[in-house]
Amino acid sequence: MSRGRFNLKLKLNVYILTAATIIYGITFGYISYRLKEITYRNSVEIVKGSSREYQNKISAELNVMMESARTMKNSFESYQKLDQKNRDIFYDNLLTSNFAKHPEYLSIGVYWELKALDKTYRKKNGRFWNGFFREGGKIVNQKAIEDTTNQELTSTYYQVRKMNKETIVNPYYDQSTKEMRGILMTSMLTPIQNEGGQFVGMVGIDISLSHMNQLISSIKPYNEAVSYIISENRIVVAHTNTSLTGQNFISSLAADSTVFKNEAFADNLGANKSFTYKNSSNGEEYFVSFEPIMIGNINTNWIIGVEVPTKVILNEAQKVLANTALTGVLGLILLYIIIYFIAGMISAPIVKGVKFAQTISTGNLNSTLDIQQNDEIGDLAQSLSMMASKLTTIMGEIIQSSDVIAESSLELLDSSVKLADGANNQASSAEEISTSMELMLARIQQNTLNARETEKIAIKAALGMQEGNESTKALIQSMNNIIRKISIIGEIAKQTNLLAINASIEASRYGIQGKGFSVVAAEIKKLAEKSQLAAKEINELSSQGILQARETGAKLMEIIPDIEQTARLVKQISASSLEQEVSSEEINQGIQQLNMVTQQNAESSFELSINSKSISGQARNLKKLISYFKIEGSN
């Protein structure tokens, strides 16, 4: 084996390992891409799920408080059925009992339109306030009449009066009592309406938002997640970083975080959305999920947001990817080892078979091949062993036959000598034949004269026949043209039939409105015209064939007299031939005998002389070739 080529084992290792590595690389790359994509998508859903979960919790908590306000509002809407004295006592007790049951309330109260309580009141504004709050551990009641004016007022109360619907007030700080001072709070406001649906007052509950920070701090889909609640006026209600509570959310962002501002506040703040942005303060990319906070079916325009660095989201995918890569590398190494041993097992018997074949090629038929495998390689080894055995048997028989051939070549040389004697005997027979040929010469001369005359007539007849033959050819050509034209007509008829079928199908499918029928009818018209033209050509060619047939008949009539003269001359030739018959028979017999002997002797002597020399040479070459093979027990 030359150094410039790979052996089988090396090829198996290189090819299989290369293919396995390429397949592994492609598969690993695809799995890595899909794993990263799926993990990122699942992580995003976890973040969205967390924001939805706590949005539901906050909405439920606020909804409970709003439901309490609704319950009181329903009681207040029956104010016209009570007299003033009983009404004030009943409503004071109602407010006091609700406030006492809910220690989380900062204050509770009701506002009345003065014109609703006093039908004679005519000013645009004017309200009566009855509120309860805690001070020094006790419940304190305060009542007052405010805003008795006709001016255009824009406080929260008048905004609710204008909208005449439930409202949650943006976060604010109340400085009215020591207990509420410094507490970020909001108010749940529910309008009181008369039977006509007009605004006559409202129920208000003030609640602290400080516990929202505790709720927000529990939102931890990932360790580095940041959560917050933003009100309609973009004030931070609660934040993972409690120092940002109560601040303007936009002001807390980095100056160049325009992507966040555009994505978060381009549309309605209360819409659910998600996006990614790059924080300019730390250079990290964040995924953000917003969910609106609802009270029942009312959109408060408050949102809960969760931010998670994308590197944290992808961290799990990278860990799985690293483990997958490590497992893949170990698997690839194990695959390399397995393929290496398998390649050795496959190539070993093949190498033995190659060496065995090389030994046989050197002429040594005594070599053996010891491979015991129940597979294709075992079948190959068995076939090679059988081949060596057959070659041994055949070569033994060839050695014996070579000796026989050498002896036969000597006998052939003797036969060639005998054939030479036979050739001499043929010379005397040739002399007798020449005497008979002289007697035939006179008769042959007469026959020659007659043959010449006959030749002239025959030539004339041949020319006439040739002209007739040419006319006949032209007639045949015309008939062939007719056949071709007829085939055109047949094809046209076939196409016409198909178009008729198509037209029928189109007509049956679309009925009277079938547009396809007009197209099919046009095609049928074209084919009919082509059929008419072909028929005309057939008529012309048929007429031409009739004329040529008549010319051929005339030529044949001219040949008839010459043919009669030829018949007479043939009779004379026949008479002379009768006289030659006897002599011809004698000559024929002598020639046949001489010819047979001459041919046999010539062929036999020539072939035998050549074959004897060739066989002798082949016998010598055969012995040289046989000496190449080494057979046990043979020289």
C-alpha positions in Angstrom: 0.0 0.0 0.0 1.4 3.3 -1.0 1.9 6.2 1.4 -0.1 8.6 -0.8 -3.5 7.1 0.1 -5.6 6.4 3.2 -6.3 2.9 4.3 -9.8 1.6 4.8 -9.8 2.0 8.6 -8.7 5.6 8.4 -11.3 6.4 5.7 -14.1 5.0 7.8 -13.0 7.0 10.8 -12.5 10.2 8.8 -15.7 10.0 6.8 -18.1 8.8 9.5 -16.7 11.1 12.2 -16.8 14.1 9.8 -20.4 13.3 8.9 -21.3 12.8 12.6 -19.6 16.0 13.6 -21.4 18.0 10.9 -24.8 16.5 11.7 -24.1 17.1 15.4 -23.1 20.7 14.8 -26.2 21.4 12.7 -28.5 19.7 15.2 -26.9 21.4 18.2 -27.1 24.8 16.5 -30.7 24.3 15.7 -31.5 23.0 19.2 -29.6 25.8 20.8 -31.5 28.4 18.8 -34.9 26.8 19.5 -34.0 26.3 23.2 -33.1 30.0 23.6 -36.2 31.1 21.7 -38.5 28.8 23.7 -36.9 29.6 27.1 -37.1 33.3 26.3 -40.7 33.0 25.3 -41.5 31.0 28.4 -39.7 33.4 30.7 -41.6 36.3 29.1 -44.8 34.5 29.8 -43.7 34.0 33.4 -43.1 37.8 33.7 -46.5 38.5 32.1 -48.1 36.0 34.3 -46.7 37.6 37.4 -47.9 41.0 36.4 -51.3 39.6 35.6 -51.4 37.7 38.9 -50.7 40.8 41.0 -52.8 43.0 38.9 -55.7 40.7 39.7 -54.8 40.8 43.4 -54.7 44.6 43.5 -57.8 44.9 41.4 -59.6 42.5 43.7 -58.5 44.5 46.8 -59.6 47.8 45.3 -62.8 46.3 44.1 -63.7 45.2 47.6 -63.2 48.7 48.9 -65.2 50.1 45.9 -67.9 47.6 46.6 -68.2 48.8 50.2 -68.6 52.4 48.8 -71.2 51.1 46.4 -73.1 49.5 49.2 -73.2 52.7 51.2 -74.1 54.6 48.0 -77.1 52.4 47.5 -78.3 53.2 51.0 -77.8 57.0 50.5 -79.8 57.0 47.2 -83.0 56.4 49.4 -82.4 59.8 51.1 -85.7 61.3 49.9 -87.7 58.6 51.7 -86.4 59.7 55.1 -87.0 62.9 57.1 -84.0 65.0 57.8 -83.7 64.1 61.5 -83.9 60.4 61.1 -81.8 60.6 57.9 -78.8 62.3 59.6 -78.9 59.8 62.5 -79.2 56.8 60.1 -76.4 57.9 57.8 -74.1 58.8 60.7 -74.5 55.4 62.1 -74.0 53.8 58.7 -70.7 55.7 58.2 -69.5 55.1 61.7 -70.1 51.3 61.6 -68.4 50.9 58.2 -65.4 53.0 59.3 -65.1 51.0 62.5 -65.2 47.7 60.6 -62.3 48.7 58.3 -59.3 49.9 60.2 -57.4 50.1 56.9 -59.6 53.1 55.9 -58.0 56.5 56.7 -61.3 58.3 56.5 -64.9 57.8 55.2 -67.5 60.4 54.3 -70.4 61.5 52.2 -70.9 64.7 50.1 -74.3 66.1 49.3 -75.3 68.7 46.8 -77.1 71.4 48.8 -79.7 71.8 46.1 -80.5 68.0 46.6 -81.2 68.6 50.3 -82.8 72.0 50.0 -85.1 72.5 47.0 -84.9 76.3 47.5 -81.1 76.4 46.9 -80.3 78.0 43.6 -76.5 78.5 43.4 -74.4 76.5 40.9 -72.2 75.1 43.6 -72.6 74.2 47.2 -72.0 71.0 49.0 -72.5 69.5 52.5 -69.7 67.3 53.8 -70.1 64.7 56.6 -66.8 62.9 57.2 -65.2 60.5 59.8 -61.5 60.0 60.5 -59.3 58.8 63.3 -57.4 61.1 65.6 -55.7 60.0 68.8 -57.1 56.5 68.4 -60.7 57.8 68.3 -63.2 58.2 65.5 -63.9 61.9 64.9 -66.8 63.3 62.9 -66.6 66.5 61.0 -69.4 68.3 59.1 -69.2 71.4 56.9 -70.9 73.3 54.1 -68.5 74.3 51.4 -68.2 76.1 48.0 -71.5 78.0 48.1 -70.6 80.0 45.0 -71.4 80.2 41.3 -67.8 80.1 40.2 -66.4 77.3 37.9 -64.6 74.9 40.3 -62.3 72.1 39.2 -61.6 70.1 42.4 -61.9 66.4 42.5 -65.5 66.5 43.8 -66.6 68.6 40.8 -64.7 66.4 38.4 -66.7 63.4 39.7 -69.9 65.4 39.6 -69.2 66.2 35.9 -68.3 62.6 35.0 -71.1 61.1 37.2 -69.2 57.8 37.5 -67.0 55.8 39.9 -63.5 57.2 40.3 -60.2 56.3 42.0 -58.3 59.5 42.8 -54.6 59.8 41.8 -52.2 59.4 44.8 -51.8 62.3 47.1 -50.7 63.3 50.6 -53.3 64.6 53.1 -52.1 67.0 55.7 -55.5 67.5 57.5 -54.6 65.2 60.5 -51.4 64.0 62.2 -52.4 60.4 61.6 -52.6 60.9 57.8 -49.7 63.3 57.5 -46.9 61.8 55.2 -49.1 58.9 54.1 -49.5 58.4 50.4 -53.2 57.7 49.9 -56.0 57.6 47.4 -59.8 57.9 47.5 -62.5 55.6 46.2 -65.4 57.8 45.0 -68.9 56.6 44.1 -71.6 59.1 42.9 -75.0 59.1 44.5 -77.8 59.5 41.9 -81.5 60.2 42.1 -84.1 58.3 40.3 -83.4 60.2 37.1 -79.7 59.3 37.3 -78.6 62.8 38.2 -75.7 63.5 40.5 -76.8 64.4 44.0 -73.7 63.6 46.0 -71.0 61.0 46.4 -69.5 58.5 48.9 -65.8 58.7 49.5 -63.3 56.3 51.2 -59.7 57.3 51.8 -57.2 54.4 51.9 -53.5 54.2 52.5 -51.3 53.0 49.6 -48.3 52.1 51.8 -49.3 48.4 51.9 -48.9 48.4 48.1 -45.2 48.4 48.6 -45.4 45.2 50.5 -47.5 43.7 47.8 -45.1 44.9 45.0 -42.0 43.6 46.9 -43.5 40.1 46.7 -43.5 40.1 42.9 -40.3 38.2 42.2 -40.5 36.2 39.0 -36.7 36.6 38.9 -34.2 37.8 41.4 -33.4 41.1 39.6 -37.0 41.9 38.7 -38.3 45.4 39.4 -42.1 45.9 40.0 -44.1 49.1 40.4 -47.6 50.6 40.3 -48.2 53.8 38.3 -51.3 56.0 38.6 -53.0 57.9 35.9 -51.0 61.0 36.6 -47.8 58.8 36.4 -47.1 59.0 40.1 -45.3 55.9 41.5 -47.9 54.3 43.9 -45.5 51.6 44.9 -42.1 50.5 43.8 -39.6 47.7 44.6 -37.3 50.6 45.4 -39.5 52.3 48.1 -37.5 55.5 47.8 -39.3 56.1 44.5 -42.8 55.9 46.0 -44.7 59.1 45.5 -42.3 60.4 42.8 -43.1 61.1 39.2 -42.3 58.0 37.3 -41.1 59.8 34.2 -38.7 61.9 36.3 -37.2 58.7 37.8 -36.2 57.4 34.4 -32.8 58.2 32.8 -32.9 61.3 30.6 -32.3 59.3 27.4 -34.6 56.4 28.0 -36.8 57.5 25.1 -37.6 54.0 24.0 -39.3 53.3 27.4 -41.2 56.6 27.3 -42.4 56.1 23.8 -43.4 52.5 24.3 -45.0 52.9 27.7 -46.9 56.2 27.2 -47.5 56.5 23.5 -51.0 55.2 23.9 -53.4 54.8 26.8 -51.5 54.2 30.0 -54.1 51.6 31.1 -53.5 49.3 28.1 -51.7 46.0 28.6 -48.5 45.8 26.6 -45.0 44.4 26.7 -41.7 45.6 25.1 -38.0 45.7 25.6 -35.8 48.8 26.1 -32.2 49.5 27.0 -31.6 51.4 30.3 -29.0 54.1 29.6 -28.0 54.3 33.3 -26.6 50.7 33.5 -26.5 49.8 29.8 -28.7 46.7 30.3 -31.7 45.6 28.2 -35.0 45.0 30.1 -38.2 43.3 29.3 -41.2 45.2 30.5 -44.8 43.9 31.0 -47.7 46.3 31.8 -51.1 45.3 33.0 -54.0 47.7 33.6 -55.6 47.7 37.1 -59.4 47.3 36.8 -62.2 47.8 39.4 -64.9 45.5 38.1 -65.2 46.6 34.4 -63.9 50.1 35.1 -60.5 51.0 33.8 -58.7 53.0 36.5 -55.9 54.1 34.2 -53.5 52.7 36.8 -51.0 50.1 35.7 -48.8 47.5 37.3 -45.4 47.0 35.6 -42.7 44.3 35.9 -39.2 44.8 34.5 -36.7 42.0 34.2 -33.2 42.2 32.6 -33.2 40.1 29.5 -29.8 38.6 30.6 -31.6 37.1 33.6 -34.4 35.7 31.4 -31.8 34.1 29.2 -29.6 32.9 32.0 -31.6 29.7 32.5 -31.4 29.1 28.7 -27.7 29.6 28.8 -27.3 27.2 31.7 -29.3 24.5 29.8 -27.4 25.3 26.7 -24.1 24.9 28.5 -25.2 21.6 29.9 -26.4 20.5 26.5 -23.1 21.5 24.9 -21.2 19.6 27.6 -23.4 16.5 27.2 -23.1 16.8 23.4 -19.3 17.0 23.5 -19.1 14.0 25.8 -21.5 12.1 23.6 -19.5 13.1 20.5 -16.2 11.8 22.1 -18.0 8.6 23.1 -19.2 8.3 19.5 -15.7 8.8 18.2 -14.4 6.0 20.4 -17.2 3.6 19.3 -16.8 4.5 15.6 -13.0 4.0 15.9 -13.4 0.4 17.3 -16.2 -0.4 14.8 -14.1 0.8 11.9 -11.3 -1.5 13.2 -13.7 -4.4 13.4 -15.0 -3.8 9.9 -11.6 -3.1 8.2 -9.6 -6.0 9.8 -11.3 -8.9 7.9 -11.3 -6.8 4.7 -7.5 -6.3 5.1 -7.1 -10.0 5.5 -9.1 -10.6 2.3 -6.9 -8.1 0.5 -3.7 -9.8 1.6 -5.2 -13.1 0.6 -6.0 -11.8 -2.9 -2.6 -10.3 -3.2 -1.0 -13.7 -2.4 -3.2 -15.4 -5.0 -2.2 -12.7 -7.5 1.5 -13.7 -7.0 0.6 -17.2 -8.2 0.7 -18.9 -4.8 -2.5 -21.0 -4.8 -1.6 -22.7 -1.5 -2.6 -19.7 0.6 -5.6 -19.9 3.0 -8.1 -17.3 4.4 -9.3 -17.7 8.0 -12.3 -15.4 8.5 -15.4 -16.8 10.3 -18.1 -14.2 10.2 -21.9 -14.6 9.5 -22.3 -11.5 7.4 -21.3 -10.1 3.9 -17.6 -10.0 4.8 -17.8 -13.7 5.8 -19.6 -14.5 2.5 -16.7 -12.6 0.7 -14.1 -14.6 2.5 -15.8 -17.9 1.7 -16.1 -16.9 -1.9 -12.4 -16.0 -2.1 -11.5 -19.4 -0.5 -13.7 -21.2 -3.0 -12.1 -19.2 -5.8 -8.6 -20.3 -4.7 -9.8 -23.9 -4.5 -11.3 -23.8 -8.0 -8.2 -22.2 -9.4 -6.1 -25.0 -7.9 -8.3 -27.6 -9.6 -8.4 -25.8 -12.9 -4.6 -25.2 -13.0 -4.0 -29.0 -12.4 -6.2 -29.9 -15.3 -4.5 -27.3 -17.5 -1.1 -28.8 -16.7 -2.3 -32.2 -17.9 -3.9 -30.8 -21.0 -0.8 -28.9 -22.0 1.1 -32.2 -22.3 -1.6 -33.6 -24.5 -1.6 -30.6 -26.7 2.1 -30.9 -27.3 1.7 -34.4 -28.5 -1.2 -33.5 -30.8 0.8 -30.8 -32.5 3.3 -33.4 -33.7 0.5 -35.5 -35.2 -0.8 -32.5 -37.1 2.5 -32.0 -38.8 2.3 -35.6 -40.2 -1.2 -34.9 -41.6 0.0 -31.9 -43.5 2.5 -34.0 -45.4 -0.1 -36.4 -46.5 -2.2 -33.5 -47.8 0.6 -32.4 -50.0 0.5 -35.8 -51.8 -3.2 -35.4 -52.5 -2.5 -32.0 -54.2 -0.3 -33.7 -56.8 -3.0 -36.1 -57.8 -5.3 -33.2 -58.6 -3.0 -32.0 -61.4 -3.8 -35.0 -63.7 -7.5 -34.4 -63.2 -7.1 -30.8 -64.4 -5.7 -32.0 -67.7 -8.7 -34.1 -68.5 -11.0 -31.2 -67.8 -9.2 -28.9 -70.3 -9.8 -31.4 -73.2 -13.5 -31.4 -72.6 -13.5 -27.6 -72.5 -12.2 -27.5 -76.2 -15.2 -29.5 -77.5 -17.6 -27.0 -75.8 -16.0 -23.9 -77.4 -17.6 -24.2 -80.8 -21.1 -24.6 -79.4 -20.5 -21.8 -77.0 -19.6 -19.4 -79.9 -23.0 -19.8 -81.5 -24.7 -19.3 -78.2 -22.7 -16.2 -77.8 -24.0 -14.6 -81.0 -27.6 -15.3 -80.0 -26.9 -14.0 -76.6 -25.7 -10.7 -78.0 -28.9 -10.2 -80.0 -30.9 -11.2 -77.0 -28.9 -8.7 -75.0 -29.9 -5.8 -77.3 -33.6 -6.6 -77.1 -33.3 -7.1 -73.4 -31.7 -3.7 -73.1 -34.5 -2.1 -75.0 -37.0 -3.9 -72.9 -35.2 -2.9 -69.8 -35.3 0.7 -70.8 -39.1 0.5 -71.4 -39.5 -1.3 -68.2 -37.4 1.3 -66.4 -39.7 4.1 -67.7 -42.6 2.1 -66.6 -40.9 1.6 -63.3 -40.3 5.4 -62.9 -44.0 6.1 -63.6 -44.9 3.4 -61.1 -42.7 5.1 -58.5 -44.3 8.4 -59.2 -47.7 6.8 -58.8 -46.5 5.2 -55.5 -45.3 8.6 -54.3 -48.6 10.2 -55.1 -50.4 7.4 -53.3 -48.1 8.0 -50.2 -49.0 11.7 -50.3 -52.6 10.7 -50.4 -52.1 8.5 -47.3 -50.4 11.3 -45.4 -53.2 13.7 -46.3 -55.8 11.2 -45.2 -53.9 10.8 -41.9 -54.2 14.6 -41.5 -57.9 14.3 -42.0 -58.1 11.5 -39.4 -56.2 13.6 -36.9 -58.5 16.6 -37.6 -61.5 14.4 -37.2 -60.1 13.2 -33.8 -59.5 16.7 -32.6 -62.9 17.7 -33.8 -64.5 14.9 -31.8 -62.6 16.0 -28.6 -63.6 19.6 -29.1 -67.2 18.6 -29.6 -67.0 16.6 -26.3 -65.4 19.6 -24.5 -68.1 21.9 -25.9 -70.8 19.5 -24.6 -69.2 19.4 -21.2 -69.0 23.2 -21.0 -72.6 23.6 -22.2 -73.8 21.1 -19.6 -71.8 22.8 -16.8 -72.8 26.4 -17.3 -76.0 26.0 -19.2 -77.1 28.8 -21.4 -74.5 31.2 -20.0 -71.6 28.8 -20.8 -68.9 31.0 -22.3 -66.6 28.0 -23.1 -69.0 26.7 -25.8 -68.3 29.6 -28.1 -64.5 28.9 -27.9 -65.0 25.2 -28.7 -67.3 26.0 -31.6 -64.7 28.3 -33.1 -62.1 25.5 -32.9 -64.5 23.1 -34.6 -64.9 25.5 -37.4 -61.1 25.8 -38.0 -60.7 22.0 -38.0 -63.6 21.7 -40.5 -61.9 24.1 -42.9 -58.6 22.2 -42.6 -60.5 18.9 -43.4 -62.0 20.5 -46.5 -58.6 21.6 -47.8 -57.0 18.2 -47.2 -59.9 16.6 -49.1 -59.2 18.9 -52.1 -55.6 17.9 -52.1 -56.5 14.2 -52.0 -58.7 14.6 -55.1 -55.9 16.3 -57.0 -53.3 13.7 -56.1 -55.8 10.9 -57.0 -56.2 12.4 -60.5 -52.5 12.6 -61.0 -52.1 8.9 -59.9 -54.7 7.9 -62.6 -52.8 9.7 -65.4 -49.5 8.2 -64.4 -51.1 4.7 -64.3 -52.3 5.2 -67.9 -48.7 6.2 -69.0 -47.4 3.1 -67.4 -49.9 1.0 -69.4 -48.8 2.6 -72.7 -45.1 1.9 -72.0 -45.8 -1.7 -71.3 -47.7 -2.0 -74.6 -44.7 -0.9 -76.5 -42.5 -3.5 -74.8 -44.7 -6.4 -75.9 -43.2 -6.8 -79.5 -39.7 -6.8 -78.1 -40.6 -9.4 -75.6 -42.0 -11.6 -78.4 -38.7 -11.3 -80.4 -36.8 -12.1 -77.2 -38.9 -15.3 -76.9 -37.9 -16.4 -80.4 -34.3 -15.9 -79.7 -34.6 -17.7 -76.5 -35.9 -20.7 -78.4 -32.7 -20.8 -80.5 -30.6 -20.5 -77.5 -32.5 -23.3 -76.0 -31.8 -25.6 -79.0 -28.1 -24.8 -78.7 -28.3 -25.4 -75.0 -29.6 -29.0 -75.6 -26.5 -29.8 -77.6 -24.3 -28.4 -74.8 -26.1 -30.4 -72.1 -24.2 -33.7 -72.6 -20.8 -32.0 -72.6 -21.8 -29.8 -69.7 -22.7 -32.8 -67.6 -19.3 -34.4 -68.2 -17.4 -31.3 -67.4 -19.6 -30.6 -64.4 -18.9 -34.0 -62.9 -15.1 -33.6 -63.4 -15.1 -30.1 -62.1 -17.1 -31.0 -59.0 -14.8 -33.8 -58.2 -11.7 -31.7 -58.8 -13.2 -28.8 -56.9 -14.1 -30.8 -53.9 -10.7 -32.4 -53.7 -8.9 -29.2 -54.4 -10.8 -27.3 -51.8 -10.5 -30.0 -49.2 -6.8 -30.4 -49.7 -6.1 -26.7 -50.0 -8.0 -25.9 -46.8 -6.8 -28.8 -44.9 -3.2 -28.3 -45.8 -3.3 -24.6 -45.2 -5.1 -24.8 -41.9 -3.2 -27.7 -40.7 0.1 -26.1 -41.4 -0.9 -22.9 -39.7 -2.6 -24.6 -36.7 0.2 -27.0 -36.2 2.7 -24.1 -35.9 0.3 -22.1 -33.7 -0.5 -25.0 -31.4 3.2 -25.7 -31.0 3.8 -22.1 -30.0 0.7 -22.0 -27.7 1.9 -25.1 -26.0 5.2 -23.5 -25.2 3.5 -20.3 -23.9 1.0 -22.3 -21.9 3.9 -24.1 -20.1 5.5 -20.7 -19.3 2.2 -19.3 -17.9 1.5 -22.4 -15.8 4.9 -22.2 -14.3 3.7 -18.8 -12.6 1.3 -20.7 -10.3 2.6 -22.7 -7.3 0.5 -25.7 -6.5 1.3 -28.2 -3.8 2.5 -31.5 -5.2 3.2 -30.1 -8.7 6.4 -29.0 -10.5 
